[in-house]
Amino acid sequence: MKILHKLGYGITAAGLTAFAAMPAWAQEAAAAPVADTVNKGDTAWMMTSTILVLMMILPGLALFYGGLTRSKNMLSTMTQIGAVAALAMLIWVMWGYTMAFGPDASASLKPFISSFDKAFLAGVTSASTAATFTKGVAIPEYVFVSFQMTFAAITVALVLGSVVERMKFSAVMVFATIWLTIVYFPIAHMVWAAGGLFFDMGALDFAGGTVVHINAGVSALVAALILGKRIGYPTERMTPHSLTMTGIGTGLLWVGWFGFNAGSALEANGSAALAMINTFVATASAGLVWMVVERLNGHKGSALGFCSGIIAGLVAVTPAAGNSGPFGAIVLGAIASVVCYYAVSFVKVKLGYDDALDAFGIHGVGGIIGALGTAIVYAPSMGGPGDGSKGIGQQLGIQFAAVGTTIVWAAIGTAIAIYIAKALTGLRVTEEVEREGLDLGEHGERAYNY
């Protein structure tokens, strides 16, 4: 009877009569489980989204971060980002995918990781599929593997924004390997896999507010605190060497973010369209608001401020991309922009930590604003797509629990990864290399010949 009900016949006299009237072969076919059908349009969209997210890393993030460093560290920054992204891709197909999205582990581990049954992509073929959010519709599993691979790659690259200009390349690679394994893969499972801790709690994270931004931002802060300040910080001027490159990187990140956010719908549908418009308007709001706040604080509206606001808006709307109405997204982007501005302009200065490129101030703080704000903008009374089954207060409590757990997990895991890297390779380059620049000291090259 359950099979008939799932097939849409229902447990009714008419349904039973219709089923009984079928020939034997038709009854057998109707009772058999229906395999998910690969949708070519959804598949094409997800392949496009995957490539867009790759563009966010190389060249987007590499140019954004690289332009913010001093010229003597431009190549080092770009090389670290590219290398950890490439490393993440290889680790993902070896053991990352199975830890995050493999078959269920034992009952005690299921909330935190999956089993290792799909290590090295065992059982994944060109014929295997991954379900979308529409019953009976699927995309090739290789596409889902690749899409999620790019999320892992950009998240570990984001962490490096706080430690550039002073961390050894070898230490970066060791740290990235351990951090992905004990921090990123479990949190991705907790949020996005059925049976994961936050998933079963009902936490809302459409495209990675906790998984990517809070995770990376908190990890960046912990890594910076353990590594220590750059030589001369904060008394020496350490201004960005090329805001032009940072501006180009910002544009590439914004374009690529549509794959990040709208792609997380896993289908080319209305949810993707909602994520798309929210990624436009929240970001536009945040970019302009940052410049307004600069003026209110007695400064000129700056190109760097506009770029910073753009990223803050993108970060904040990520968990809310498909969980908010457009006007809720506008407000969320504006609030995140204001809070992130004060986090990087006043709080960092007051506390004195050297988060070189404000990975925590924008990704960590913006991610927290976005994750908590999603509970509010999701409500139908606020123009969101929620069904009203949970009140704002109840959903906010769930979001707080997910955010708090992510902060603690990321902080502890990052400390472990950093200290292991320190024991194996040492963390910092020598004082001579740091003063000369990591481009020459670590890679034997210059970004500019002059």
N, C-alpha and C positions, 0 to 999 in steps of 0.2 A: 504493500500500500504506500510506503514511503517513496518507492521508486515511481509509482504512478503520480504521486503528488508533485514530485520534482519535475516530472515531465510536463506538468501543466494540466493533467486530466482532472486532478482533484479527487477527493474521496466522496464522490457523489454517485447516485444511481446512473445518471447520464454518462458519467465518466466510465463506470464499470461496463455499461452496455456498449459504449463505443470501443473500449478495449477488447471486449469479448467478441465483437463483430469483426475484428481484424483477422486476416489469415495468420496461421501459426508463425510464418517467417517474419511477418510484420510485428507480431507481438514480441518475438524474440529481439528484434532490432530495437523496438521501442523501449524494452526493459533494460537494454545494455547501456552502460555509462557512455555519455556523449563526450568525445574528445574535444578539447579546446581547438578552435579553428584560428589559424594564423591570419590576422588581418593585414593586408599589404599596406594600406594607408597608415595604420598605426606603426607598423614596422618601419616604414620610410621616415615617419616623423621621429621615431626614437633613434634611428641611426643618425639623423640630422642633429638631434639634440645632443647626442653623444659627442659628435664632432664639435659642436658649439662649446661644450664644456671643456674640451681639450683646448680650444682657442683661448679660453679664459686663463689657462695655465701658461701655455706657450703660443703666442707671445704676450697675452694680456697681463698676467700677474708679473711675469719677468720684467716687462717694461715699466709697469706701475711701481714695483718695488725698486727696480734698478735705478730709475730716475730719481728716487727719493734718497739714494745713498750718495756718498761722495764719489767723485769720478774714479778714484783709485780702487774702488770696490765694486764698480759696475759689473764687470764680467764675473766676479766671484758670486755676486748675488744671483745673476741670471743662471750661472752654472749650477749653483746649489739647488735652485728651484727646478731646473730641468732634470737634474740627476735624481733628486728625491722623487719626482713625479715618475720617472722611468722605473726607479726601484719599486715604487708602490704598485705599478702595473704588473711587474713580475711577481711580487709577493702576493698580490691579489689573486692571480690565477693559480698560485701554488697552494696557499692555505687561507688567504683572506676571504674569498668568496664562500668557501664552505663554512668558515667560522661565523660569518654574518647571515648567510641565507641557505645553508645546507639543510639536510634532514634534521629532525629534532634530535637533540642530545638527551641525556638522562633527565629525569624530572627535576633534579636539583640544579642542573646546569642550564636547562632550557630557557629560563628567563634571561640568561646572560650571553650565551653563545649557542651556536648550532653544533652538530657533530662534524667529524672530519671525513665523513663518507664521500664528500665530493672534492677531497684534496686533489690537486693537480687536475681539476675539472673532470674527475672520474664520472662517467655516465652522461656528461654533457656532450651532445652531438648536434649536427645541423638540423636534426629532426626533433630534438627536444624543445619544449616550449616553456615559457614563463607566463603565468596568468596576468591579465590586466585587471582593472577594477570592474569590468563588465563580464558577467557570467558567460562562459563559453567562448570568450575572445582572448586571444593570446598573441604574444610576439615570440620570435625565436629566442631561446635561452641565451645564446651567444650575444644577442643584442642587449639583453638585460645585464649580463655579466659585464659587458663593455661599458654600459652606461654607469653602473655602480662603480666600476673601476675608476672612472674619471673623478668621481666624488672623493674616493680615497686619495687619489693623487693630488688634487688641489688642496685638500684639508691639511695634509702634512706639509705641503709647500707654504700654506698660510702661516703656520707656526714659526717659520724661519724669519718672518718680518721683525721679530723682537730681538734676534740674536745675530743679525748680519754685522759685518765689519769686524768680527772678533772671534768667531767660532771656527775651529778647524774643519776642513772639508771631510776628513776621515771621521771625526766625531759626529758631524751632521748625518753621515750615512749610517753609522751604527745606531745613533739615536732614532732615526727615522724607522729603521727596521723593527726596533723594540717597541717604539711608540705605536706604530700601526697595529702591532700584534696584541698589545695589552690594553690599549686605549681605544683606538678608532674602531676596530672590528667588533669588539663587544658592544660599544655604544650604538653602532649602526644596527646591530642585531636587536638590541633592546628597544629601539625606536621603530624600526620598519619591518621586522620579521614577526609573523604571527606566533604568539607564544612569548615574545620578548617582553621584558618587564614593563617598559613604558607603553608598548603597544597594547598590552592587556589592561593597563590602567586607563587607557583612553586618552593618552596625551596626544596633542595635536602638533604635528611637525611636518608640514607639507613637503618641504624640500631641503631641510637640514639646519634649522635654527639651532637645535641642540647638537645634532650629529656633527655638523661642520663648524659653525661659528662660535658657539659657546665652548665647544670642545677645543678648537684651535686657539681661541682667544685666551682661555684660562691656561692652557698648556704653554702658550707664548709667554705669559706673565711669569709663571713658575720657572720656565727655562731662563728667562732674563734675570730673575732674582738670583738663581743659583750661579749663573755664568758671571755675573757682575757687570759693572759699567764699562763702557768704552773708555780708553785713555783720553783724558781731557773733558769728559762729560761731567757736568753740564757747563763748564766755564768756557770751553772753546766753541766757536761757531761750527755747527755741523749741518749746514743747510743743504737741501737737495741740489744735486749738480745739474739736473735737467728736468724741469717741470714740463717741458715739451713732451718728453718721453712718458712722464707720469700721466699727462693728459691723454696721450694716445693709448696707454695701457688702460686708463679709466674707460675710454670709449669701447675698447675691445672687451673689457669685463662686462660692461652693460649689455652689449650685444650678445655675448656668450651666455649671460645670465638668463636669457629667455630659454635656452636649452636646459639650464639648471632648474629653473622654476616651472615653466610650462611643460618641460619634459617629464617632470615628476608626476604628472597626471597619468603617464604611461600610455596615453591614447591621444589621438587628435580629436578632441571633443570639447564640450562646453566648459569643463573644468580646466582644461589647458587654456582656453580662451580667457577665462576669468584670471588665471595666473598671469597670462600675458598682459592684460590691461593693468593689473595691479603692479606688475613689474615696471610698467611705464610710469604710472602716476605717483606711486610711493617714492620712486627714485627722483622724479622731477621735483616733487615737494621737498625732499630732503636736501637736494643740491642747492635750491634757492634759499631755503630756510637757514642753512649754514652761513651763507653770505650775509643774510640779514642779521644773524646773531653776531657776526664779526663786526658789522657796522654799529650795532647796539653796544658793543664793548670797546668802541673807540678805534676800530681798525678799518682799513679799506676792505671791501669784498674782494677776496683773492682767488686766483686760479686754483691754488692748492686747497683753499677752503671749499670751492665748488666741487673739486674732485673728491675730497674727503666726505662731503655731504652725499655725493652720489653713492659712494661705497656704503656709507652708513644706512642709506635708504634701502639699498639692495640687500644688505644684511638683515635689516629689520623685517622686510617683507618676505623673506625666504620662508619662514615657518607659516606665514599667513597667506602665501601667494594664492592658494586655492581655498583658503579658509576665511576670506574677508570680502566684503563688497568694496568697490573702488574708492568710495569716500572714506571708509574705514582705513583703507591702505594709505590714503593721503595723510590722514591724521597720524597714523602710526609712523610713517616716514618722517613727518615733521617733528614728532616727539623724540624719536631716536636721534635725529640730527642735533637737536638742542642738547640732549643728554651726552651724546658722544663728544660734542664740541667742548663741553665743560670737563669731561673726563680727560681729554688729551691736552687741554689748554691750562687747566688749573689743578685737577687732582693729581695727574702725573708729576707736575712740577712740585706740588706740595709734598708728595710722598717721596720723590727723588729717585724712583726706579727708572732704568734705562730700557724702555720698550722702544727700540730704535725707530721702527716704522709704524708704531701705534697699532700693532696687531690686537692687543688686548683692548685698548681704548675704543676701537671701532668694531672689531669682530666680536670680542667678548662682551662688551657693554651693549653694543647694538643687538647682538644675538639674544641677550637676556631681555632687553626691552621688547624685541619681536616675539619671543617665545611666550612671555607673560601677556603681552598685548593681544596675542592671538585669541586668548580666552575671551576677550571682550569683543573684538571685531567679528568673531565667529557667530555671535548670537544674532538671531533673526531680528531682534529689536534694535540692533545696531547696523542692520543692513547686510549682515553676513549670511552665508548659505546653511548655517546650522538648522537643525530641526526643532530646537528648543527642548530636547529631552533632558539636557543638563542646564542648570542655571549658571549664570556667569560666575558666581562665587564657587560653585562646585568645580567647574572647569578650571578656574584660576588655582584652586587648591591642587588639582592634578598637575597643572603646569609648573607650579612651585616645586612640587615633589620631583618632577622630572629634571627641572633646572638644577635644583640643589644636588641631586644625585650625580648629575653630569659634572658639576663643578668639582665635587669631591673626588669622583673617579678620575677625571682628567688630571687634577692636581697631584694625586698620589701616583698615578701611572707615569706622569711626566717626570716626577722626581726620581722614580725608579729608573726610567730610561736614561735620564741625564747622568745619573751617578754610575750606571753601568758603562756608558760611553766614556765617562771620565776615567774610570778604572782601566778601560781597554786602550784608549788612544790619547787621553788627555783632552781637555775641552778647548782651551784657548790657544791661539797662535802666540808666538813670542812677541814681546814688546816691539822688537825691530820690525817684524813682519806687519804688525798692526799699524805702525807709523808709516811704513813704506806703502802699505795697501795690500789687500789679499789677492788682487789681480796678479801682481808679480810674485808675491811671496808664496801663494798656494798653487798658482796655475802657470806662472811664467809668461804671462801675456799682459798687454795693456789694452784697455778699451779704446783709448785715443792715442795717436802718435803725435805728440807735440811736446 
